[in-house]
Amino acid sequence: DLSPFTAGTLTKSLESFQAAMTLPSGEEDSRGVVQVERIVNSLQLAVESKEIVKRGRVLRGYAEELSTYCDPGENATAFRQCQAAAHKAIDPLLVVARDARLSTETRKDTLTEVRVAVFEALARICFDNAEAAAATAECSELLAAAVLPTLRPAEQVQQQQEHLAALQMIQAIAAASPEAPALAPLLPSVAALATKRQEPPADE
């Protein structure tokens, strides 16, 4: 069976991680800022073109790049600057997470990988960043549309990774902006996932 999550465990794990980690300033230089701005523009164009499914692999690459530049472990001298530059990516990333599940033209596992990369990027952008977390939470309808389908019971092994990525994003938002009203509609699904033991999903 899948190991159940609990809201308390999620909160404690993040608190322990933050307590154990001394964050660098992330504002010593601008490494990656130009690249982040380029990625933001590319994401916006992709969303406007409505070719999200068709361009899934490329969009996954953009999300993975954003994660790297906004990661204090990977970009200690400039991750804060990159988080700030990535604010404009929040809305298009949520659109990608929402719309990367609406077509059967691309294999399901490819679309799952796109959503995982997007949730991980959003978690990095929101990590210890109240402004980014609040901006993500303000996209309340889009956030719910992107996340709630992800928190469905797992039918495939790969969904466990998607669950974890989505929960990490929610956790990052809650830690930086705990009173965000947009989190309330997500909590019943998070609680159900946390408390319900499921049968192991079949691996296709």
C-alpha positions as CSV (number, residue, x, y, z in Angstrom):
1,D,0.0,0.0,0.0
2,L,1.0,3.6,-0.5
3,S,2.3,5.2,2.7
4,P,-0.4,7.8,3.7
5,F,0.5,11.5,4.1
6,T,-0.7,13.7,6.9
7,A,-1.0,17.4,7.0
8,G,1.0,17.4,10.2
9,T,3.8,15.4,8.6
10,L,4.0,17.7,5.6
11,T,4.2,20.8,7.8
12,K,6.7,19.3,10.2
13,S,8.9,18.0,7.3
14,L,9.1,21.5,5.8
15,E,9.7,23.2,9.2
16,S,12.5,20.7,9.9
17,F,14.0,21.3,6.4
18,Q,13.9,25.0,6.9
19,A,15.4,24.9,10.4
20,A,18.2,22.7,9.2
21,M,19.0,24.7,6.2
22,T,20.7,28.1,6.4
23,L,19.6,29.8,3.2
24,P,22.0,31.9,1.3
25,S,21.0,35.5,0.4
26,G,20.2,34.6,-3.2
27,E,20.8,38.2,-4.1
28,E,24.5,38.4,-4.6
29,D,24.4,38.5,-8.4
30,S,21.9,38.0,-11.3
31,R,23.0,34.5,-12.5
32,G,20.1,33.0,-14.5
33,V,17.8,36.1,-14.4
34,V,18.1,36.7,-18.2
35,Q,17.4,33.0,-18.8
36,V,14.4,33.1,-16.5
37,E,13.0,36.1,-18.3
38,R,13.4,34.3,-21.6
39,I,11.6,31.2,-20.3
40,V,8.8,33.4,-19.0
41,N,8.3,34.9,-22.4
42,S,8.3,31.5,-24.0
43,L,5.8,30.1,-21.6
44,Q,3.5,33.1,-22.2
45,L,3.7,32.5,-26.0
46,A,3.0,28.8,-25.6
47,V,-0.1,29.5,-23.5
48,E,-1.3,32.1,-26.0
49,S,-0.8,29.7,-28.9
50,K,-2.9,27.0,-27.1
51,E,-0.4,24.3,-28.1
52,I,0.4,23.1,-24.6
53,V,-0.1,19.4,-25.3
54,K,1.7,19.5,-28.6
55,R,4.7,21.3,-27.0
56,G,4.6,19.3,-23.8
57,R,8.2,18.2,-23.8
58,V,9.5,21.7,-24.5
59,L,7.3,23.1,-21.7
60,R,8.6,20.4,-19.4
61,G,12.2,21.6,-20.2
62,Y,11.2,25.2,-19.4
63,A,9.8,24.2,-16.0
64,E,12.9,22.2,-15.2
65,E,15.1,25.2,-16.0
66,L,13.0,27.4,-13.8
67,S,13.4,24.9,-11.0
68,T,17.2,25.0,-11.3
69,Y,17.5,28.8,-11.3
70,C,15.1,29.2,-8.4
71,D,16.7,26.5,-6.3
72,P,18.9,27.8,-3.4
73,G,21.0,24.6,-3.7
74,E,21.7,25.0,-7.4
75,N,21.8,28.8,-7.6
76,A,22.8,30.1,-4.2
77,T,24.0,33.5,-5.3
78,A,20.9,34.5,-7.3
79,F,17.9,32.3,-6.6
80,R,16.0,35.2,-5.0
81,Q,16.5,37.3,-8.1
82,C,15.3,34.4,-10.2
83,Q,12.3,33.9,-8.1
84,A,11.4,37.5,-8.6
85,A,11.9,37.3,-12.3
86,A,9.8,34.1,-12.4
87,H,6.7,35.7,-10.9
88,K,5.3,36.3,-14.4
89,A,5.6,32.5,-15.0
90,I,3.2,31.6,-12.3
91,D,0.0,32.1,-14.3
92,P,1.2,30.3,-17.4
93,L,2.7,27.4,-15.4
94,L,-0.7,26.9,-13.8
95,V,-2.3,26.9,-17.2
96,V,0.1,24.3,-18.4
97,A,-0.6,22.1,-15.4
98,R,-4.3,22.5,-16.0
99,D,-4.3,21.9,-19.7
100,A,-1.7,19.2,-20.0
101,R,-4.3,16.7,-19.1
102,L,-7.1,17.5,-21.5
103,S,-6.0,15.7,-24.7
104,T,-5.2,12.1,-25.6
105,E,-2.9,13.1,-28.4
106,T,0.2,12.7,-26.2
107,R,0.9,9.7,-24.1
108,K,-0.4,9.9,-20.6
109,D,3.0,9.4,-19.0
110,T,4.5,12.3,-21.0
111,L,1.8,14.6,-19.8
112,T,2.3,13.5,-16.2
113,E,6.0,14.3,-16.5
114,V,5.0,17.8,-17.7
115,R,2.7,18.4,-14.7
116,V,5.3,17.1,-12.3
117,A,7.9,19.5,-13.7
118,V,5.4,22.4,-13.4
119,F,4.5,21.7,-9.8
120,E,8.1,21.4,-8.9
121,A,8.9,24.7,-10.6
122,L,6.1,26.4,-8.7
123,A,7.3,24.9,-5.4
124,R,10.8,26.4,-6.1
125,I,9.4,29.8,-7.0
126,C,7.2,29.9,-3.9
127,F,9.8,28.5,-1.5
128,D,10.3,30.9,1.4
129,N,8.9,33.6,-0.8
130,A,5.7,35.2,0.5
131,E,5.2,37.4,-2.5
132,A,5.3,34.5,-5.0
133,A,3.2,32.3,-2.7
134,A,0.6,35.0,-2.4
135,A,0.6,35.5,-6.2
136,T,0.1,31.8,-6.8
137,A,-2.7,31.6,-4.3
138,E,-4.4,34.6,-5.9
139,C,-4.9,32.5,-9.0
140,S,-7.4,30.6,-7.0
141,E,-9.7,29.1,-9.7
142,L,-6.7,28.3,-11.9
143,L,-4.8,26.8,-8.9
144,A,-7.8,24.5,-8.0
145,A,-8.3,23.5,-11.7
146,A,-4.6,22.5,-11.9
147,V,-4.3,20.7,-8.6
148,L,-7.6,19.0,-7.8
149,P,-7.5,16.5,-10.7
150,T,-3.9,15.6,-9.6
151,L,-5.0,14.6,-6.1
152,R,-7.3,11.9,-7.4
153,P,-6.7,8.3,-6.2
154,A,-3.6,6.9,-7.9
155,E,-4.2,4.5,-10.7
156,Q,-0.6,4.3,-12.0
157,V,2.7,4.3,-10.2
158,Q,3.7,7.5,-11.9
159,Q,0.9,9.4,-10.1
160,Q,2.7,9.0,-6.8
161,Q,5.4,11.3,-8.1
162,E,2.7,13.8,-9.3
163,H,1.0,13.6,-5.9
164,L,4.3,14.4,-4.2
165,A,5.1,17.3,-6.5
166,A,1.7,18.9,-6.1
167,L,1.8,18.5,-2.3
168,Q,5.3,20.1,-2.2
169,M,3.9,23.1,-4.1
170,I,0.9,23.4,-1.7
171,Q,3.3,23.0,1.2
172,A,5.5,25.8,-0.1
173,I,2.5,28.1,-0.6
174,A,1.1,27.3,2.8
175,A,4.4,27.9,4.6
176,A,5.0,31.3,3.0
177,S,1.3,32.4,2.8
178,P,-0.5,30.3,5.4
179,E,-3.7,32.4,5.4
180,A,-4.3,32.2,1.6
181,P,-8.0,31.6,1.1
182,A,-7.2,29.7,-2.1
183,L,-5.8,26.8,-0.1
184,A,-9.1,26.0,1.6
185,P,-10.7,24.3,-1.4
186,L,-7.7,22.1,-1.7
187,L,-7.6,20.8,1.9
188,P,-10.3,18.2,1.6
189,S,-8.5,16.5,-1.3
190,V,-5.2,16.8,0.5
191,A,-6.8,15.3,3.7
192,A,-8.4,12.5,1.7
193,L,-5.0,11.6,0.1
194,A,-3.4,11.8,3.5
195,T,-5.7,9.6,5.4
196,K,-6.9,7.1,2.8
197,R,-4.7,4.0,2.3
198,Q,-4.9,3.0,-1.3
199,E,-4.2,-0.2,-3.3
200,P,-0.9,0.0,-5.2
201,P,-1.5,1.4,-8.6
202,A,-0.9,-0.8,-11.7
203,D,2.3,0.1,-13.6
204,E,1.6,0.3,-17.3
